[in-house]
Amino acid sequence: MPVIDLANPTRFLAVVNRVLPWLIAATIVLFAVGLFGAMKAPDDYQQGATVKIMFLHVPAAWLGMFGWALMSIAALGTLVWRHPLADVAGKAAAPIGAAFTFICLVTGSLWGRPTWGTYWVWDARLTSMLVLLLLYFGVLALYWTAEEPGRGARAAAVLSLVGAVNLPVIKFSVDWWNTLHQPASVFRMGGSTIDPAILTPLLIMALAFTFLFVALHLAAMRNEILRRRVRNMRLIQAQELHA
Amino acid sequence: MTPFRALLLRDMRLALRVGGGALMGALFFLIVVTMTPFAIGPDLALLARIGPAILWLGALLASLLALDRLFATDHEDGSLDLLMMGPLPLELSIATKAIAHWLTTGLPLVVIAPLLGLMLNVELRNTGWLALTLLAGTPALTFIGLIGAALAVALRRGGLLLAVLVLPLTVPVLIFGIAAANAAIIGPTPFGPPFTILCALSLASLVLGPIAAAAALRHGLE
């Protein structure tokens, strides 16, 4: 089946219904392997057992940013290509990305308390991540206030593209400013600085989080398509009652 | 008369005459600054230390408050539709409107900032630096706010939604504005880097703001 066929919501729903159970199963297996690896991983010589929080914190941060990147691409799909599923994809990604960003902030601050001695500091990495969460809230507020889904989607698409300037700021905040948050240690020039014993479960957890995100996203897109159909049916019904 | 000049003069006249809210922002700014010492107590040393921050926050809120009017009245009486069909590219006419908006609401804030600085125990010779940072930074607030105003008018919503959309995007302006003001007044960090970044933010938003706002209007009002 060519990819272009996925633009048809009915065919898309059929594909999602076929793929989703496998995706959920893969997510569960990956989480089982990843969590097992995380539990078996040695404690850090400085941080002790609190290093385990990283296995949730780092993937959540990546996926929080991935969510906004996805919304930006979907925004291009909405504004430029007028792809019929792009605004559904954007709308479905917003609450999931916000949730992952929130998990990142909460786990980070729980880790910060024993390690840094404070739940929160106003350094560049933490602040830019908080701004990302606020931007997610802004997009969600747009969806809540728009009466008509299409109009809200186009407004949110513009905001997604504007808000994308925050993504490189988050990524490079630890290089541009002197932050309490540690600099990049996984994806950096000259290879990772993390020991393989910890890096391997971290990457498996990142994969598990990504699968979780994709599964949640596809399910949310399916729900949104069905929700719009229900809305259209109600509108038609109301018109018939009126006539 | 070129369309640019005609639009600029029209918007400025509308803002300055009866029913326009040009000086309302400055008045709001004055009141916010007056309220602050009531909230934190008349400790002059403390006021001097946080004075620049209060002035910047007050200017941010005052410029936010005026944004509602940027497109809403034009949308109500239909002149926004004329602008969208007019000879000027929509990006340019929006930028013109934003410039007129800044001249009537942003510039008054800059002008009264030295006076308000004195009320917050900022030394007289330092108030000029403070006003300079506001002069460099408030255009960015207007041009970033432009995007929020366009989104809000496309959805026929305003008020709090506008604040929720715009405020997160203005964080860098606030950071570098206050950094520049503090560098000039308190030191010891140099004034140059944060101030030039502040100017860069204003220039970048001058380009990007109208493009994004025009996209929002085109897709929202079609």
HADDOCK unambig.tbl for C-alpha pairs under 7 A between the chains (distance, minus, plus):
assign (segid A and resid 131 and name CA) (segid B and resid 168 and name CA) 5.80 0.50 0.50
assign (segid A and resid 134 and name CA) (segid B and resid 168 and name CA) 6.23 0.50 0.50
assign (segid A and resid 135 and name CA) (segid B and resid 168 and name CA) 6.28 0.50 0.50
assign (segid A and resid 138 and name CA) (segid B and resid 164 and name CA) 5.59 0.50 0.50
assign (segid A and resid 138 and name CA) (segid B and resid 165 and name CA) 4.95 0.50 0.50
assign (segid A and resid 141 and name CA) (segid B and resid 161 and name CA) 7.00 0.50 0.50
assign (segid A and resid 146 and name CA) (segid B and resid 155 and name CA) 6.02 0.50 0.50
assign (segid A and resid 151 and name CA) (segid B and resid 220 and name CA) 5.87 0.50 0.50
assign (segid A and resid 154 and name CA) (segid B and resid 219 and name CA) 6.27 0.50 0.50
assign (segid A and resid 154 and name CA) (segid B and resid 220 and name CA) 6.77 0.50 0.50
assign (segid A and resid 155 and name CA) (segid B and resid 151 and name CA) 5.76 0.50 0.50
assign (segid A and resid 155 and name CA) (segid B and resid 216 and name CA) 5.96 0.50 0.50
assign (segid A and resid 155 and name CA) (segid B and resid 220 and name CA) 6.71 0.50 0.50
assign (segid A and resid 158 and name CA) (segid B and resid 212 and name CA) 6.51 0.50 0.50
assign (segid A and resid 158 and name CA) (segid B and resid 216 and name CA) 6.12 0.50 0.50
